[in-house]
Amino acid sequence: MSIAALFERLTDFAPLAANASDVEAPAPNSYPKAVPDPDIPAIVAAAVATAEAELAIRLDTEHQAALEAERQRHASEIANLGARFGTDIGAVIGARIAEMETRVVHLATDAAARVVAGLVSDDIATRSIDALATAILSATADRDAVRIKVSGPQFLFDALATAIGGRAENIDFSEGVGFDLSVSIDDNLFETRLGEWSTALTETLP
């Protein structure tokens, strides 16, 4: 055994231990920090706020979709109503225009007939009255007390009375409608034909 080993075995000769203060203390064990308890009310409040926001967005989207559908339905109804109203109004207007055109044609025809009649009726009426007066005078030439029955418009009778002169005293006149004078002497009937001329004129005019 060597001397150094012997010295170490002997307490009195062993080297002095180092001071406790000079010896480094072992490093303390490191532990993870404790997790704080969750804030349950805050978590619930946040979840409620999120749910409310999502619900508000969904309700607003549904409301806007419903409004748009209602607007489209209303617009479609208005369009259909306008089309039906336009069709009905168009039919009524067309019927009224047709009626007005018919009335205008009739009025124009009547006016044209009156104008044309005013231009030629004097000559035709004069010829008719002269022929009728000649027939009356011829039929009553040998009879003074004969009675003559005449019916027709007043203006033609006035012309006839002027044409037959004194024989007008023997006339029983009754005013009637139409264009013609009818003269009855015994069983003989004489009349003008102005009505036929008026009918032919009306049919000729457009």
Helices and strands as residue ranges (DSSP letters): H 3-9, H 40-139, E 148-152, H 154-164, G 165-170, E 171-175, E 182-185, E 188-191, H 194-204
